[in-house]
């Protein structure tokens, strides 16, 4: 066993059941001082207590029991294990006692633990202090058992200067003067929860607030001057809370939910219970400068983090091996919530491209990993925060929800949450709950999906008056397919549509299945609605037969998307001719669905990157322009009042691709719009800016580079700065 694979989990000899923290941050010298009491109920007598700690300096430690104080005679730090051990002059008896600590730490600039965030205000550099504890960085802020199963109640008090705002997981109970120029804020006790969900934020902040229909106070905090950009987030947040209250059948357990925009933030957001922190670009929306795509992204991120208040915070994974329970589920239910709030956004078709597509792409690699991974060291824990945990996790949950039925699946989740509230659970616990409610063999069906890497390719062959299905693991690389012996057999829920009128449903639980009652004549589409995370390989005749229903839209957009995605993937893996994939692409010239076009654009873009230096690249560009020309012409450059949400998104995609493949008219138009914006402040519609910036940058040089620098210096919205940051690197000869 290597050093990094050794488990550093601490033995449970009676973990703290409550913590009392008095935190005093100093934003002048970037330090903090904390007084802590950890309340123990020791299972056995001991002369030592070990807690997690990282970059903390303990000044004093003693143990109080039955009114008697026992001082620590030694403090030993283990930097590799990130622990500190206190030894005492005599045995600490079993039973209840208090470990009293005084220590200091640094408000670091690493965006982890208790750290300082920097921003500009009227040309002046300002700071706020904030926390980011997931997965194992609570130990950078206070001494604790920093493991998700070690749940406790937290009593948090923060001492700050007058005029400074302090936020924690719960609402303040007492605010009073501490000493001249400072105030002390005591927060209500938290629910029983894991250390990684604790939060405290201190700085010059302003907020807006509203209440849900149930009376829960929702607030959004920003740095000064930005609170009006939080209106959309506030509206979404309070409506999402009400949706989850109803969906989960368990009321949100706190009286307040705060959302805080942080200038420097490593992740998109963090689900601290009652005090969710966000990167500014993931929560702020400016009506004049934010794109519809970013507005949609903000709604998704808010829905994701609020879902964690139940699935992750109320019920928490027992250990990081089960991280996907948190992230996979939240990545699924975020779409339920946003689709409920904005049905016109067609979120589930977008899911089919985005999350399901991400899962299929990443999990087709030889060096992927199962959804459940045994992790030990903190460095290993960080590695499983990837698209397998999030997107594949969401995709298998969606597959299971479709198989069980929406109502049965929801009732199973309610049973799971009720049974494990304020406690911890494993993947097996979720399957047992769904099995209990549905009466179906959920554990058998889902076992390989979580414990094995990869996913199946279902190969279809015509057999007499029916079809035969064969499953094998799909690899993007033909070399990986030849070199890897993987005999995994998945339980695959398969739906089959014949000629648009008949649907067959089955569980494929073997490597080969023959279906006599499915007629191969006409057309047949497997994986109806693309609800399963697998690919389908049709024989040539059956693939050609699907061109008709693609052109006349006899099958839905998710199915049209799935067909073209699988076809190009099979071409990439050398199981199908690239010519067949390009011939199929011609059937999409009259396509009108945004998500289908995103998929097709990505497939063609992958090919373009492979042949960028080939002599026939010009021929390919001509072909691509013939694909995108029709839809770009229909949508044009003008954003129309009342048009479909997805048409607004599609316009930018179509115009960009037509220009990127060399349409001179599009390129000239983009250059002119950019020049007018820089020289005469003629605004570009926010939904067209990324397209214009991309086309100008790709075809620009030093002059355009300097124009981008000017725009960046003038931009106030972080979303706009991000747009420019990405595009400015694409200009040529910019040094």
N, C-alpha and C positions, 0 to 999 in steps of 0.2 A: 504494500500500500504506500503510495507516495505521500509526501508531507501535506500537499494540498488536498488530498482525498481523505485525510484523517478527520473523523468527526470531532467538532469542537463543541458539540451540544453539552450543556452542563447537566449533571445528574440532579434529579428532583429530590432534594433532601428537605423540602419545605420551602418552596419559592415564595417571594414576597406576594402578599395578597392585596397590598395597598402601598402607594407611594405618596409622600407629601413633599412637594418641591417648592422652594422659594428661590426664584431665579432673578438675578440682577444683572442684565446686560449693560455693557458700556460701549456705545457707538463712537466714542472719542478715541479709545485705545484698542477697540475690538477684542475685548475680553468679557468674560462673565464669571460671576461668583454665585454659587448655589449652596443652599442649606437643604439637606435631604434627610427624610426619615423613611426607611424601608421597613414595613411591618411584616414580620416573619411568623410562621407557625411551624417551627422545626419539628420534623418527624422523629429525630433522634438527637442525642447530645453530640456536640462537636466542639473542637477548639479552633475551627477555621470556617470562614464564610468566603465564597468566591462569587464575584459578580463580573459581568462584562463591563469593560471600560476601555476607551481608546482616546489617547491624547488628553486625558484629564489628570490633574495633579491634586491628590487628596491631602488636605492639611490636617484633618482630624477625623478619627473614627472611634466610636464606642458603642457598646451594646447595653441596652437598658432592659431589665427584666425584673418584674415585681418591685419596681422602685429602686433597684440597685444598678449602678453604672459600672460596667466592666470595660476598661480601656483596651484598645488594640495595642499589642506590643510589637507588631510588625506589619508592614505593608509591602507586598511583593507584586510587582507588575510583570506580566507576561505579554510582551508586545506581539508575538506571533499568534497567540491564542486570543489576544485582545481582552485580557482579563486582569483583575486585581484580586489578590487574596489577602484577607485580614486574619491575622492570628491573634489569639487572646491568651491572657495569662492563666486562665483556667477554663474548664469546660463550660460551654453554654448549654444549659439543660434543654431538653425537648419542650415544646410548647411555644406560647406566644412571647414575642419580644420585639424590640425596636433597634434597628441598626441606624445610628445617627452619624451623619457625614457632613463635612464641609469641604468643598473642593472648588477649583477654578479651571477654566478652559479658555480657548481662543475662538472668537468668531471668525472662522476660517474663510478663505476665498475659494473653496473647493466645491461649492454648491452641494454639500452633503453634511449631515449632522446639523449643528447649530451654526449658521454661517451668515455672512454679511452680503447683502445685495446692493449693487451700485446703480444709480440712475442720475440723470441730469435734470435740474430744475432751474430755469432762468439762467442757464450757463454755469450753474454751480453744481459740483459733485455732491450728491446726497447719498445717505445709506439707510437701509433698514435691516433688521435682524430677523431671520426666518429659519424654519427647520425643514429638513428633508431626511426622514429616518428610514424609509424603506430601501433596502431590506434589513440591513444590520448596522444602522448608523445612529440609533437612539443612544447607543453606548458612547457616542462622541459628545452627548449633551448631559447625560446623567448616568449614574451607576445603576445597573439593572440586570435582570435576566432577559437578555435581548433576543428572545425566541417567541414565535407566534403563539405557542401553546401556553406560555407563562402569562396568562391574562391577569390583570389587576385593575383596581380602581385608582385613579390619579386625582389628587388634590393639588391644584397648581395655583401658585401665587406669583405675580410678576411685579417687580419694582421698576418704575420708569419715570423719566422726567415729566413734570407737568406739561400738558399740551401734546404729549406723545400718546399714540394709540397702542393698546396691547390686546391681542386676540389669542384665545386658546380654544380647546375643543368645546367648551361649554360657555354659558353666559355668565358675566360677572355677578357675584353675590354681594360683594363689599368693595367699595372704592373709597379710600380715605387718604389723608395726607400721611406720608411716612416720615419725612423730614423736610425742611424748607427746600422747595424746588422739585420735590419728588412726591409721587403718589404710589400707593400700594393697591394692587387689584387682585382680589381673591375670587377665583372662579368656582362655580358649583362643581361638585364631584362628578367625574366622568362615569359612564357605564363601565362595566368590567370589560377590558379590551386589551389588545396586544400593544407592546411598546412601540412598534413601528407606526402606529396610528396617532401617537401623541403629537401635538403641534403647539408652538407658540411663535407669534409674529409681533414684532415691535417696530414702530416707526411713525412717520408723519403720513397718515392715511385718511382718506375720506370715503364715504360710502353712500349708497342708496339702498332702500329697503322696501319690502312689501310683504304681504302674508299670503300663504296658500289658502285654498278654500276651507282647509281644516283648522286654520289659525296658526300655523307654524310660521315663525318669523324667518324670512330669507333676506340676507344682506349680501351686497357685493362691494368689496373694498378695492380701492385703487390708490396709486400715488396721486398727489394733488394735480387737479386739472383734467383728469381722465374719467371721472365717474359717469359722465353722460354717455361715454362709450360702453358702459356696462348695462344699458337699458335692455338690450336684447337678451343678454345673459340672465338678467334678473327675471324676465318674463318666462324664458325657457325653464329656468331652475324651479320656479314655484309650480309650474304646470307639470314638470317631470316628477317632482315629489308627490304630487297628488296622483299621478298615474301609477307610480310604484306602490303607494299606499294601498290602492285598490288591487293592483295586480298581485302583490305578495300577500295581501290579506293581513299585514302586520303594520300598524302605524309607525311612522318615523318616530324614534323614541326620545328625541331631544327637542327642547323648545325652540331652538334656533339652528339654522344652517347658514354658515358663512362661506362665501367664495372669495378668495383673495388673489388679486393679480400681482404677480411677483416679477420685477424687471429681469432678474437673473435667475433662471430656473432650468435645471438640466433636463427634466422630463417635460412631457406635455402638461401633465397635471398629477396631483397626488391626493388620494382619497381620505386624508386624515378625518377621523370621525367628527363631524360637525364643523370642521374648519378646512375646507378643501382648498389647496393652493394650485395656482395655474400659471403657466407661462403667459405673458400678456397677449401674445398673438393667438392663444387658444381660448380667450375669454372676451376680449374687447372687440367691438364692432363699431366702425365709424360709418354712418349712413352715406357719406360723400365719397369715402375712399376704400371701403372694404368691398371685396368681391363677393358675389353670391356663393362661390365655392368656399370662401373662408367662413362666411356666415354659417353654412352647412357644417363645416368642420367644428366650429364653436359649439353648435347644438349637439353634435355627436360626442365631443369630449365632455361636455357638461352631463349628458345622459349617462355616459360611461362611469364617471366618478360618483354620481349620485346613486347609481346601481350598487356600487360597492358599500354604501351605507348599510345595506342589507346583506348582500352576497360578498362577504369579505370582512366586514366590520362586525355585524351582528353575529354571523357565523364565519369563522376564520379557518383557513386550512391549518391542519395540525402541524405541518412542516412544509418547507419550501418545495419539496418534491411534488406537492399538490398545488403549486402556484396556479396552474391552469384553471383550478376551480374558481379562483378569484378572477383572473384576467380573461379566460375563455368565456366564462358566463357573462361578464360585464360587456365583452365585445359582441356578444349575441343580443343581450337585452337592450343595449343602447339603440339598436335598430328598431326594436319593438316600440320604444318610447318615442323616438323621433318620427317614426312612421305614423304613430298615433297623433302626434302634434301637427305634423306636416305631411299628410297623405299624398299631396301633389308632388312631393319630392321623389317619389318612387324609390324609396330607400332599399327595398329588398332586391331590386334589380342591380342597384349599385353595390350591394353586398356581394352579389354573385360575381361581379368583376373584382372588387377590392379585396375583401377578406378571404373569400373562397379562392380567388385567383392567387393571392399571396401564399395561401397554404399549399395549393397545388404546385406552385413554382418552387418554393423553398424545400418542401418535403419530397421533391423528386430528385434531390441531390443524394449522392452516396453517403455524405457525411452529415446528414440530418440527424435528428435524435427523436426518441419517443416523446409524447406529450408529458409523460411522467418520467422524471429523471432523478435518480438518487443524487442528492447534493449534500455537501458537508461543509466545506470551507466557504467563507463569504465570497471569495472570488468566483467560486462555482455557482453560487446563488445568482450573482449578477448575470451570468451567462444564459440563464433560462428565461430571462425577460426578453423574449424574441417572438417572431411571428408564428412559431409553432405553438407556444403557450397561448398567444392571443388569437391569431386567425384560424389556425387549425382547431384550437379548442372551441372557438365560436362555431366553426363549420360542423364539427361532429355533434355539438349540441343542437344546432339547427336540424341536422339529419334526424336526430333522435326525437325532437319535438314534432317533426312532420310524421314520423313513424307512429308515435304514440297518439297524436292528435293534440290540438292546441289546449283544450280544456283539461285533458288528463295530465298533460305535461305541466301546466300551471298548478294543478292541484298537488302534483308530486313535489314541486318546488315548495309550495306552502307547507307541506308535511315536513320536508327536510328542514326548512327554516324554523318552524315551530319546535321541532325536536331538539335542535342543536343551538338554539338562541343563547348568546353570551358564552358560547363554548367553541370547541374546535371540531373539525370533521375531516374525513378523507374522501377520496374519490369513491371508495366502496360505500360510504354512507349515503352519498347522493344516489348511486345506482340502487341501493336497497330501498330508499324512499320512493323512487320512481317505480321500482318493481312492485312495491307494496300497494301503490295506488292503481297501477295499470294492470297488474296481473300478468305482465309479459316478461320474458327472460332478459331483462335489461343488462344484467351483468355479463351474460354469455355474449350478447350482441356487441357490447362496447369494449370487452376486454382487450382485443387486439388493437382497437383504435387508439387506446391510451398507452398500452404497454409496448407496442412495436413501432419502429420507425416506418415511414413511407405510407403508401396507400395503393389500392389496386387499380390496374388497368383491366377493364372488362372488354375482352375481344369477342366480337360477334361473328359467327359464321352461319351461312344458310345450310340447313340440313333437312332434306326432304320437304315436307310441308310445314316446317317450323324453323326454329333457330337454336343454335347452341351457344352458350356463354362460357367463357374460360377466364378465370382471374389469375393475374400474376402481378408482382410488384412493378410499378412504373418507375423508370429512371429516365431523366433527361438525356443522360450520356449513354450512348451505345456501348462504350467501353465499360462503364459501371454495370450495365445490364449483363454483359458477357462475364465479367469477373466476380459478380456477387451471386452467391447461392442463397436465395431467400425463398423459403417455402411457406411463408406466412399465408394463412387462409383467413380472410376477414369475413365476418357476418355482414353482408352488404344488403341493406334495404334497396330494392330496385323497383322502379316504376317504369312501365313500358306503354307508350302511346302508339296506336296503329291508325294511320290515315285520319288522325284528328278526331276520331269518334269513340275509340275503345281504349281503356286503360287497364293494364294488368299490374298487380303488385305482388311481390314475393320477397322472401329473405333468401339470398344466395349464401348457403353455409358450407359449400364445398368448392373445390377448385374448378369443377365442371358442372354445368346445369343445362339440360335439354328442355326446351319448351315446345311441345307439339301444338299447343293451341294458339301460338303466335304466328300469324301468317307473314312471311317475308315479302310477299307481293305488295305493290304500292310502296308506302314509306313507313318506317318504324323509327321511333325516337325513344332511346333509353334515358333514364335519369330525368324524368319530367320535372321541369322547373329548376333543374340543376340543384336539387336539395341534398345530394350526396357528394362527399369529397372524394370523387374518383373520376377517372377518364374513361371514355368509350372509344373503341376502335371498330369502325364499321368496314365491311368489305366494300370494294369499289362501287358495285352496283347500288348498294344501300346508301352509300354516301352521296352518289349522284342523284338518287331519288329524293334526297332531302333538299336539293336545290329549289324545287318547286315550292314547298311550304315555306322556305326562307324568303323567296321573292314575293310570294303573295301573302306572307305573314299569317299562314295557317297555324303556325306555332308561335308561342309567346316570345318576347324579347330575351328572357333568360335562357330559353332553349336555343334561340338563334345564336346567342352569345356562346353558349357551351359548345355548340358544334364547331364554330370557327376556332375557338380556343383549343379544343382537343386536336383538331386537324393540324394546326400549326405546331403544337407540341409534339405530335407524332412525327411530323416532318423533321423537327429538330432532333428527335431521338433516332432518326434514320429508320423508322418503321413505316414511313409513307413518303411519297415523292413530294418535294417542295413545289413542283409544278401543279400537283393536285390541290395543294393548299392555295396557291395563287389563283387557280381556276375557280375554286370555291369563293375566294374573295370577291370575284366579279358579281356574285349573286347578291352582294350587299350594297350595290351602288344606290339603290332606292331605299336603303335603310333609314329610319328616322329616330331610332332610340339612342339616347346619349351613351348608356353603358355599353351597348353593343359596339358603338363607334370607338369608345375608349379601348376596348379589347382589340378590335381590328387595328387601330392605330399603333398599339403596342406591339402586335404581332409583326406588322410591316416594318415598324421601327427597328425591331431586333434583327430582321433580315438586312435592312439598310446598313446597320452598323457592321455587319459581317462582310459586306461587299463594298465598303466605302472606297477602297483603292482599286477596285476591279474596272476593267475597260468598259464593261457593260452596265456600269452604275447609271449612266445616263438613260439607258433603256428602262431600268427599274424606276427611276424618277418619273419618267413619262407614264409608266403604268400606275404609279401611286397617284399622280395628278389626275388620272382618269377615274380613279376610285373616289377621291375626295372632291373633285370639281363640282359634282352635282349638288351635294349637300351644302357645300360652302356657298354656292350660288344662290340656293334657296334661302339661306339664312341671312346672307349679306353682313354688312358692318353695323347696321343699326339695331340697337336693342329696342324691342317693340313693347309698348305698354300692354300688360296683361298676358304676355306670352308664357308658355310653360316654363317652369323652373328649369327643367332639364334642357329645353331649347336654348336658354341663356348659356348654360354650361357647354352645350354642344357647339354653339357658334364659335367660341374661342378655340375649341379643339379642332374644328374643321378648317378655320382660317389659318391657324398656326401650321397644320400639316400641309395644306396646299402651298403655303409660302415656303415652308421648310424644304419641300421637294422642288422648289425653283420657280413657282409661278411669279413672273415679274410684276404683274399688276398688283398682286397682294404685297409684295416686298416694297414696292414704291409707295403704296398707300401707308404701310406701317412706318416707313421712314419719314414721310410727310407729317403724320400724326405726332410722331416723336419730336420732330423739329419744332412744330408749333407749340407743343407742350413746354419745351425747354425755353424757346425764345419769346413766346407771347403768352405763356401761361394758359393756353387753350387746353382745358382738361380732357383727358381720355377717360371714357367710362371705366369704372373700376373693374368691370367684367371683361374688358378688352385689354387692360394694361399689361397683364402677363404675356398675352399673345404679342402685343406690339413690342414690349421690351425684349422678348425672346428673339423675334425675327430681326430686330435692329442689332442686338448683341451678336448674334450668329454671323451677321453680314457686315459688322462694323469694325472699326479700328480705333486708333488713338483718339480721334475727335469724339467718337461715341462714348469711349471710355471716360473722357473728361466730362461729358454731359451727364453720364450716370453718377459720377462723383458729385456733381453739383446737385442733382436731384436728391441724392442720399443725404447730403448735408442739410437740405431744406426739409426733408421728411420728418414728421413728428410721430406718425403712426408706425408701430413696430412692424405691422403687416407690410407696409410699403417699404420699409427698410429691408425686410427679408426678401421681398421681390427683387429689389435692386441688388442686394448682396449676391444672390444666386446668378443673376443675369450678367453682372459686370465681369465675372470670371470667364464668360464665353466670348468676349471681344478679342479680336486678333491684334497682334502688334501693340499690346497695351503697356509695354515697358519702355 
